[in-house]
């Protein structure tokens, strides 16, 4: 693997880690404040709610 490819892979790995960290922070804030996380899922905008452990819970719904 060339140096350029290694650098691109390293940058992609760092971006993936940053995205995962940011998503965990968003879920934590939503969990603590009782607010939904808004996502695009299955071709529609959805509101997702999380319990105190950060697990997605029932009551998630489609946003019109």
Secondary structure as a PSIPRED ss2 file (coil, helix, strand):
# PSIPRED VFORMAT (PSIPRED V4.0)

   1 X C   1.000  0.000  0.000
   2 X C   1.000  0.000  0.000
   3 X H   0.000  1.000  0.000
   4 X H   0.000  1.000  0.000
   5 X H   0.000  1.000  0.000
   6 X H   0.000  1.000  0.000
   7 X H   0.000  1.000  0.000
   8 X H   0.000  1.000  0.000
   9 X H   0.000  1.000  0.000
  10 X H   0.000  1.000  0.000
  11 X H   0.000  1.000  0.000
  12 X H   0.000  1.000  0.000
  13 X H   0.000  1.000  0.000
  14 X H   0.000  1.000  0.000
  15 X H   0.000  1.000  0.000
  16 X H   0.000  1.000  0.000
  17 X H   0.000  1.000  0.000
  18 X H   0.000  1.000  0.000
  19 X H   0.000  1.000  0.000
  20 X H   0.000  1.000  0.000
  21 X H   0.000  1.000  0.000
  22 X H   0.000  1.000  0.000
  23 X H   0.000  1.000  0.000
  24 X H   0.000  1.000  0.000
  25 X H   0.000  1.000  0.000
  26 X H   0.000  1.000  0.000
  27 X H   0.000  1.000  0.000
  28 X H   0.000  1.000  0.000
  29 X H   0.000  1.000  0.000
  30 X H   0.000  1.000  0.000
  31 X H   0.000  1.000  0.000
  32 X H   0.000  1.000  0.000
  33 X H   0.000  1.000  0.000
  34 X C   1.000  0.000  0.000
  35 X C   1.000  0.000  0.000
  36 X C   1.000  0.000  0.000
  37 X E   0.000  0.000  1.000
  38 X E   0.000  0.000  1.000
  39 X E   0.000  0.000  1.000
  40 X E   0.000  0.000  1.000
  41 X E   0.000  0.000  1.000
  42 X C   1.000  0.000  0.000
  43 X C   1.000  0.000  0.000
  44 X E   0.000  0.000  1.000
  45 X E   0.000  0.000  1.000
  46 X E   0.000  0.000  1.000
  47 X E   0.000  0.000  1.000
  48 X E   0.000  0.000  1.000
  49 X C   1.000  0.000  0.000
  50 X E   0.000  0.000  1.000
  51 X C   1.000  0.000  0.000
  52 X C   1.000  0.000  0.000
  53 X C   1.000  0.000  0.000
  54 X C   1.000  0.000  0.000
  55 X C   1.000  0.000  0.000
  56 X E   0.000  0.000  1.000
  57 X C   1.000  0.000  0.000
  58 X C   1.000  0.000  0.000
  59 X C   1.000  0.000  0.000
  60 X C   1.000  0.000  0.000
  61 X E   0.000  0.000  1.000
  62 X E   0.000  0.000  1.000
  63 X C   1.000  0.000  0.000
  64 X C   1.000  0.000  0.000
